[in-house]
Amino acid sequence: MKISARNVLKGKIRKTKQGTVNTEVTIEVSKGVNIVSIITKESAKKLGLKKGKAVYAVIKASNVIVATD
């Protein structure tokens, strides 16, 4: 697989929460560090997503917002 995104993090699915239209996917990329993504229910099904499956979190953004208190 070749991809243009620079931020690709390998991890494992910790949980999926299926909604009516979308699925919330929690990926553990490091011990105690999770990334949560909302994808379509159809995409989750096509990818065969389930707890424990090895996946990649691919992050592609043109803007990153930094905030402080």
C-alpha atoms as an extended CHARMM CRD file, in Angstrom:
* protein
*
        69  EXT
         1         1  MET       CA              0.0000000000        0.0000000000        0.0000000000  PROA      1               0.0000000000
         2         2  LYS       CA              1.3050000000        3.4520000000       -0.8990000000  PROA      2               0.0000000000
         3         3  ILE       CA             -0.3340000000        6.5230000000        0.5680000000  PROA      3               0.0000000000
         4         4  SER       CA              0.3840000000       10.2500000000        0.4870000000  PROA      4               0.0000000000
         5         5  ALA       CA             -0.5900000000       10.9470000000        4.1100000000  PROA      5               0.0000000000
         6         6  ARG       CA              2.4350000000       11.4750000000        6.3490000000  PROA      6               0.0000000000
         7         7  ASN       CA              0.7690000000       10.5390000000        9.6230000000  PROA      7               0.0000000000
         8         8  VAL       CA              0.1700000000        6.7910000000        9.6320000000  PROA      8               0.0000000000
         9         9  LEU       CA             -0.0480000000        5.1290000000       13.0400000000  PROA      9               0.0000000000
        10        10  LYS       CA             -0.2410000000        1.3590000000       13.4050000000  PROA      10              0.0000000000
        11        11  GLY       CA             -2.4890000000        0.0590000000       16.1460000000  PROA      11              0.0000000000
        12        12  LYS       CA             -5.1570000000       -2.4070000000       17.2150000000  PROA      12              0.0000000000
        13        13  ILE       CA             -8.8730000000       -1.9380000000       17.5000000000  PROA      13              0.0000000000
        14        14  ARG       CA             -9.9110000000       -1.7650000000       21.1430000000  PROA      14              0.0000000000
        15        15  LYS       CA            -13.6210000000       -1.3340000000       20.5120000000  PROA      15              0.0000000000
        16        16  THR       CA            -16.2440000000       -0.4610000000       17.9600000000  PROA      16              0.0000000000
        17        17  LYS       CA            -19.5770000000        1.1360000000       18.7250000000  PROA      17              0.0000000000
        18        18  GLN       CA            -22.1160000000        0.7830000000       15.9480000000  PROA      18              0.0000000000
        19        19  GLY       CA            -24.7610000000        3.4430000000       15.4300000000  PROA      19              0.0000000000
        20        20  THR       CA            -27.5880000000        3.7270000000       12.9380000000  PROA      20              0.0000000000
        21        21  VAL       CA            -25.4140000000        5.1900000000       10.1710000000  PROA      21              0.0000000000
        22        22  ASN       CA            -21.8650000000        5.4470000000       11.5830000000  PROA      22              0.0000000000
        23        23  THR       CA            -19.4540000000        3.3320000000       13.6020000000  PROA      23              0.0000000000
        24        24  GLU       CA            -17.1320000000        4.7430000000       16.2600000000  PROA      24              0.0000000000
        25        25  VAL       CA            -13.7620000000        2.9660000000       16.1200000000  PROA      25              0.0000000000
        26        26  THR       CA            -11.2490000000        3.1900000000       18.9800000000  PROA      26              0.0000000000
        27        27  ILE       CA             -7.6780000000        2.3390000000       17.9500000000  PROA      27              0.0000000000
        28        28  GLU       CA             -4.9100000000        1.8930000000       20.5200000000  PROA      28              0.0000000000
        29        29  VAL       CA             -1.7240000000        3.1840000000       18.8690000000  PROA      29              0.0000000000
        30        30  SER       CA              0.4270000000        2.9210000000       21.9930000000  PROA      30              0.0000000000
        31        31  LYS       CA             -0.1950000000        1.5990000000       25.4960000000  PROA      31              0.0000000000
        32        32  GLY       CA             -2.9070000000        3.8620000000       26.8870000000  PROA      32              0.0000000000
        33        33  VAL       CA             -2.9720000000        6.1060000000       23.7890000000  PROA      33              0.0000000000
        34        34  ASN       CA             -6.1530000000        5.8550000000       21.7270000000  PROA      34              0.0000000000
        35        35  ILE       CA             -7.3980000000        7.4970000000       18.5680000000  PROA      35              0.0000000000
        36        36  VAL       CA            -11.1400000000        7.5420000000       17.9520000000  PROA      36              0.0000000000
        37        37  SER       CA            -12.5690000000        7.7570000000       14.4530000000  PROA      37              0.0000000000
        38        38  ILE       CA            -16.1180000000        7.9440000000       13.1510000000  PROA      38              0.0000000000
        39        39  ILE       CA            -16.5890000000        6.0990000000        9.8610000000  PROA      39              0.0000000000
        40        40  THR       CA            -19.6290000000        4.8940000000        7.9820000000  PROA      40              0.0000000000
        41        41  LYS       CA            -21.2030000000        1.6520000000        9.1090000000  PROA      41              0.0000000000
        42        42  GLU       CA            -20.7500000000        0.3510000000        5.5590000000  PROA      42              0.0000000000
        43        43  SER       CA            -16.9980000000        1.0820000000        5.6020000000  PROA      43              0.0000000000
        44        44  ALA       CA            -16.5610000000       -0.6730000000        8.9530000000  PROA      44              0.0000000000
        45        45  LYS       CA            -18.3140000000       -3.7260000000        7.5430000000  PROA      45              0.0000000000
        46        46  LYS       CA            -16.2420000000       -3.7260000000        4.3110000000  PROA      46              0.0000000000
        47        47  LEU       CA            -13.0080000000       -3.4960000000        6.3490000000  PROA      47              0.0000000000
        48        48  GLY       CA            -14.0960000000       -6.3230000000        8.6670000000  PROA      48              0.0000000000
        49        49  LEU       CA            -13.3590000000       -4.2370000000       11.7550000000  PROA      49              0.0000000000
        50        50  LYS       CA            -13.4900000000       -6.0440000000       15.0850000000  PROA      50              0.0000000000
        51        51  LYS       CA            -11.7460000000       -5.9000000000       18.4510000000  PROA      51              0.0000000000
        52        52  GLY       CA             -8.0810000000       -6.9340000000       18.2670000000  PROA      52              0.0000000000
        53        53  LYS       CA             -7.6780000000       -6.4430000000       14.5180000000  PROA      53              0.0000000000
        54        54  ALA       CA             -4.4540000000       -4.6940000000       13.4560000000  PROA      54              0.0000000000
        55        55  VAL       CA             -5.2120000000       -1.4730000000       11.5530000000  PROA      55              0.0000000000
        56        56  TYR       CA             -3.6580000000        1.8530000000       10.6180000000  PROA      56              0.0000000000
        57        57  ALA       CA             -4.9320000000        5.2570000000       11.6940000000  PROA      57              0.0000000000
        58        58  VAL       CA             -4.2350000000        7.4910000000        8.6970000000  PROA      58              0.0000000000
        59        59  ILE       CA             -4.4240000000       11.1820000000        9.5280000000  PROA      59              0.0000000000
        60        60  LYS       CA             -4.5810000000       13.6630000000        6.6640000000  PROA      60              0.0000000000
        61        61  ALA       CA             -5.2820000000       17.2720000000        7.5150000000  PROA      61              0.0000000000
        62        62  SER       CA             -4.4520000000       20.5690000000        5.9410000000  PROA      62              0.0000000000
        63        63  ASN       CA             -4.7960000000       22.4130000000        9.2600000000  PROA      63              0.0000000000
        64        64  VAL       CA             -3.7920000000       21.6310000000       12.8150000000  PROA      64              0.0000000000
        65        65  ILE       CA             -5.2150000000       23.8710000000       15.5150000000  PROA      65              0.0000000000
        66        66  VAL       CA             -3.1450000000       24.4370000000       18.6650000000  PROA      66              0.0000000000
        67        67  ALA       CA             -4.8130000000       25.7830000000       21.8090000000  PROA      67              0.0000000000
        68        68  THR       CA             -3.7740000000       26.5990000000       25.3660000000  PROA      68              0.0000000000
        69        69  ASP       CA             -5.5940000000       27.6120000000       28.5480000000  PROA      69              0.0000000000
